[in-house]
Amino acid sequence: MKKFNVFEKIGKDWMLISAQKEDKINTMTASWGGMGVLWNKEVVYIFVRPQRYTREFIDASEYFTLSFFDKEYKKELDYLGKVSGRELDKIKETSLIPAIEDGKVYFEQANMVIYCKKIYRQHLTPESFIDKKIEEFYENDYHIMYIGEIVEIMENYTEE
């Protein structure tokens, strides 16, 4: 079994950030984020642009999930990162099968799902950039950073 490499899985293979709002779910593809220890808690941190529809779901929920997939699902992740769920049920346009279990939104094909409780949120600001080259990534649509405490990790990791 191949070990989970956070840099590879998030930065190259991508992940889905998902949350539930009322009786609906939404998801988006992300390639920015990380994991670590903060405030004596095992945490993830993710970055979501304010205009993303999924942000409304993350803000409305106490929890969010990060789903990771084998490379064969890269096309689905690419699609889910480019199309908004505001206009259509974009998940239905893919082969992914969504599931909700005890408030956890995930996909049956995921090889790992990290279930997180939101514990912190902050808007990034240009004044905080020490390296001013970071500004190249923005057109006045600065990410919102969310920190989630890892509540549970569900694994079905068989990739080699």
C-alpha positions in Angstrom: 0.0 0.0 0.0 1.3 3.4 -0.9 1.5 5.9 2.0 -0.6 9.0 1.9 1.5 12.0 0.8 -0.4 15.2 1.6 1.6 17.3 -0.9 0.8 14.8 -3.7 -2.8 14.1 -2.8 -3.8 17.7 -2.4 -1.5 19.6 -4.7 -1.4 17.1 -7.7 -4.3 14.6 -7.3 -6.7 17.2 -5.8 -9.6 16.7 -3.3 -13.2 17.4 -3.1 -14.5 19.8 -0.3 -18.1 18.9 0.5 -20.7 20.2 2.9 -24.5 20.0 3.5 -26.9 22.9 3.7 -30.5 21.9 4.7 -31.3 18.9 2.5 -28.7 19.7 -0.3 -25.1 19.0 -0.7 -22.4 20.7 -2.8 -18.8 20.0 -3.5 -15.8 21.6 -5.2 -12.4 20.5 -6.2 -9.4 22.0 -4.4 -5.7 21.8 -4.7 -4.7 24.2 -2.0 -4.7 23.2 1.7 -2.8 21.2 4.2 -2.8 19.2 7.5 -1.1 19.6 10.7 -1.4 20.2 14.4 -2.7 23.5 15.8 -4.1 24.4 19.2 -3.3 20.8 20.3 -5.7 19.5 17.7 -5.1 17.5 14.5 -6.4 19.9 11.8 -6.8 20.5 8.1 -6.9 23.9 6.5 -8.6 24.7 3.2 -9.0 27.8 1.1 -12.2 28.7 -0.7 -12.9 31.8 -2.8 -15.8 33.8 -1.6 -17.8 33.5 -4.8 -17.8 29.7 -4.8 -21.2 28.2 -4.3 -19.7 25.5 -2.0 -18.7 28.3 0.4 -22.4 28.8 1.3 -22.6 25.2 2.3 -19.5 25.3 4.3 -20.6 28.4 6.1 -24.1 26.9 6.8 -22.7 23.7 8.3 -20.7 22.9 11.4 -18.8 20.2 9.4 -17.2 19.7 6.0 -15.4 16.7 4.4 -12.4 16.3 2.2 -12.6 13.3 -0.2 -9.6 11.8 -2.0 -9.8 9.5 -5.0 -7.7 7.2 -7.2 -6.3 8.9 -10.3 -9.0 7.4 -12.5 -11.4 10.0 -11.1 -9.3 13.0 -12.2 -11.7 13.9 -15.0 -14.7 14.1 -12.6 -12.7 16.2 -10.2 -11.7 18.5 -13.0 -15.3 18.9 -14.0 -16.5 19.5 -10.4 -13.8 22.2 -10.1 -15.0 24.1 -13.2 -18.8 24.0 -13.0 -20.9 25.7 -10.4 -23.7 23.8 -8.6 -25.8 27.0 -8.6 -27.2 26.3 -12.1 -27.3 22.5 -12.2 -26.8 19.4 -10.1 -23.2 19.0 -11.2 -22.6 15.9 -9.2 -25.2 14.0 -11.3 -23.2 14.9 -14.3 -20.3 12.7 -13.0 -20.0 9.0 -12.2 -19.5 9.8 -8.5 -22.1 8.5 -6.1 -22.7 10.9 -3.1 -23.6 9.6 0.3 -24.5 11.2 3.6 -23.9 9.3 6.8 -24.4 10.9 10.2 -23.9 14.3 8.6 -20.8 13.3 6.7 -21.0 14.1 3.0 -18.7 11.9 0.9 -18.5 9.8 -2.3 -18.6 6.1 -2.5 -15.6 6.0 -4.8 -13.4 8.0 -2.4 -10.4 6.1 -1.1 -10.2 8.4 1.9 -12.6 10.9 3.5 -11.6 13.3 6.3 -14.5 14.5 8.3 -13.9 17.9 9.9 -15.5 20.2 12.4 -15.1 23.9 11.5 -13.1 25.7 14.3 -11.8 28.8 12.6 -12.4 31.0 9.6 -10.6 34.0 8.3 -10.5 36.1 5.1 -7.1 36.5 3.6 -6.1 40.1 3.0 -3.5 41.6 0.7 -2.0 43.5 3.6 -1.0 40.2 5.2 1.1 39.0 2.2 4.8 39.3 3.2 5.8 38.0 -0.3 4.0 40.4 -2.6 4.3 38.0 -5.5 1.4 36.1 -4.0 -0.9 38.9 -5.2 -0.5 37.4 -8.7 -3.0 34.7 -7.7 -5.8 37.2 -7.0 -8.1 39.7 -8.7 -9.7 41.1 -5.5 -11.2 37.6 -4.7 -9.1 36.6 -1.8 -9.7 33.2 -0.3 -11.3 32.4 2.9 -9.3 30.1 5.0 -11.1 27.5 7.1 -9.5 25.3 9.7 -11.3 22.1 10.6 -10.6 19.8 13.4 -10.3 16.2 12.1 -13.1 14.3 13.7 -12.8 11.0 11.7 -10.8 9.6 8.9 -12.6 6.9 6.8 -10.2 4.9 4.6 -10.6 2.6 1.7 -7.1 3.2 0.4 -5.8 0.7 -2.1 -3.9 2.8 -4.6 -0.4 1.6 -5.3 
